Amino acid sequence: MGFILKRLKNFITYKKYILAACTLSLSLTIPYISYATTQDNLDDANQKLEELRQQQADISSDMSDLVSQIDDINRSLTEIDEKMQDLSDKIDDLSMQKEELDKQKTEQYAAMKLRIQYMYEHGSQNALDIILSSQGLSDFLSKSEYVTQLSSYDRRMLEKMENIITQIAENSDELEKDYASLDKLKSESSRQSERLNALLDSKQQELASNSDDITKFEELALQYEQQLEEERIREAEEAARREQEKNNSLNAGGNNYPHIDYTASDIDMLAAIIECEAGNQSYEGKCAVGSVIINRVRNPRFANTIQEVIFAPGQFSPVASGRFAIVLARGADSACVEAATAVLNGYINVDCLYFHAYRGSIDDDKLIIGDHVFF
């Protein structure tokens, strides 16, 4: 341990360095299973999540259609209510007109009786008596004409009012029929609206259940992802332990190893992976990540080129995510290029084959440089 501190001096945050294998205890609700099985379970969980999200999209689309239909029915109901109100107002208006005409008819009938009473001054005479009591032919003709005209007037007025009342009644009947038709249409539309709202409620419950399932599978997928990471770290630590047992002669960090042959492309790729993994770390942290890459190139268990080591399946997440390709295309920043060049020229500051993000107290017995744990 002492020679590591001496080599790293004040650049490295050093807590403890151990290459012995250790057993990690997972705080997951799923049981420990092999790496391959965990990956299969994660793939199944992600596939189920994709299916559930598609179901959620389908349910949301159905709900949108139902809401649109309900809105259309509600607009139709509003129009029906307006038409029914208009018909009701017209029916009320006709009813008032009929009442007024009935009143006029009654008044006309009363006036006619008064005139008849006036004609028959004593109330016991009739039109024939008046005519027979005429004084001469001229008087007879005059009285006869008067009685005829008066009777014709009353008859015309009463017939006119009767016709108007009859017409009003017919119009009112037609309006009542239209009102009844609208009322029936309103009832049918209301029942349809109730059915659609019930279906919408059902879809909302289905969506809520679907959302709960998505949450559960997201949590399960996260658990599998965490377990995969723990298993990867466990396997890496075990590989490091075996490597240390096979070659205890490896020196610790800081030694100036002979530089390896490299090209400009090697510098670009090493600098890009350093920026992706340790762009926010100190110079020593950047060199430590680069040292891991070079240590693997020199180790027979790994590929013997920088490119093959970086692109090895399942080793570096920035490669899988596509971020490495973006940084490589634009070129890494100068600090990462400087660190990559130093490592390629022999500055290997950690004798490790693996690293991962610091996880708290669980990693306090390992070599820690900045935000990374090396082993």
KAFEN-V358005 format. One record per backbone hydrogen bond with DSSP energy under -1.0 kcal/mol. CO is the residue of the C=O (numbers start at 1). NH is the residue of the N-H. Records with the same first field share a line. If there is no record, write none. Layout:
BEGIN
CO=NH ; NH
END
This chain:
BEGIN
1=5
2=6
3=7
4=8
5=9
8=11
12=14
34=38
35=39
36=40
37=41
38=42
39=43
40=44
41=45
42=46
43=47
44=48
45=49
46=50
47=51
48=52
49=53
50=54
51=55
52=56
53=57
54=58
55=59
56=60
57=61
58=62
59=63
60=64
61=65
62=66
63=67
64=68
65=69
66=70
67=71
68=72
69=73
70=74
71=75
72=76
73=77
74=78
75=79
76=80
77=81
78=82
79=83
80=84
81=85
82=86
83=87
84=88
85=89
86=90
87=91
88=92
89=93
90=94
91=95
92=96
93=97
94=98
95=99
96=100
97=101
98=102
99=103
100=104
101=105
102=106
103=107
104=108
105=109
106=110
107=111
108=112
109=113
110=114
111=115
112=116
113=117
114=118
115=119
116=120
119=121
120=123
126=130
127=131
128=132
129=133
131=134
134=136
136=140
137=141
138=142
139=143
140=144
141=145
142=146
143=147
144=148
145=149
146=150
147=151
148=152
149=153
150=154
151=155
152=156
153=157
154=158
155=159
156=160
157=161
158=162
159=163
160=164
161=165
162=166
163=167
164=168
165=169
166=170
167=171
168=172
169=173
170=174
171=175
172=176
173=177
174=178
175=179
176=180
177=181
178=182
179=183
180=184
181=185
182=186
183=187
184=188
185=189
186=190
187=191
188=192
189=193
190=194
191=195
192=196
193=197
194=198
195=199
196=200
197=201
198=202
199=203
200=204
201=205
202=206
203=207
204=208
205=209
206=210
207=211
208=212
209=213
210=214
211=215
212=216
213=217
214=218
215=219
216=220
217=221
218=222
219=223
220=224
221=225
222=226
223=227
224=228
225=229
226=230
227=231
228=232
229=233
230=234
231=235
232=236
233=237
234=238
235=239
236=240
237=241
238=242
239=243
240=244
241=245
242=246
243=247
255=257 ; 348
263=267
264=268
265=269
266=270
267=271
268=272
269=273
270=274
271=275
272=276
273=277
274=278
275=279
278=281
282=286
283=287
284=288
285=289
286=290
287=291
288=292
289=293
290=294
291=295
292=296
293=297
294=298
299=302
305=309
306=310
307=311
312=315
316=319 ; 320
317=321
318=322 ; 324
322=326
323=327
324=328
325=329
326=330
327=331
333=337
334=338
335=339
336=340
337=341
338=342
339=343
340=344
341=345
342=347
343=346
344=260
346=257 ; 348
348=254
354=375
356=373
360=363
361=364
363=366
366=16
367=374
369=372
371=358
372=369
373=356
END
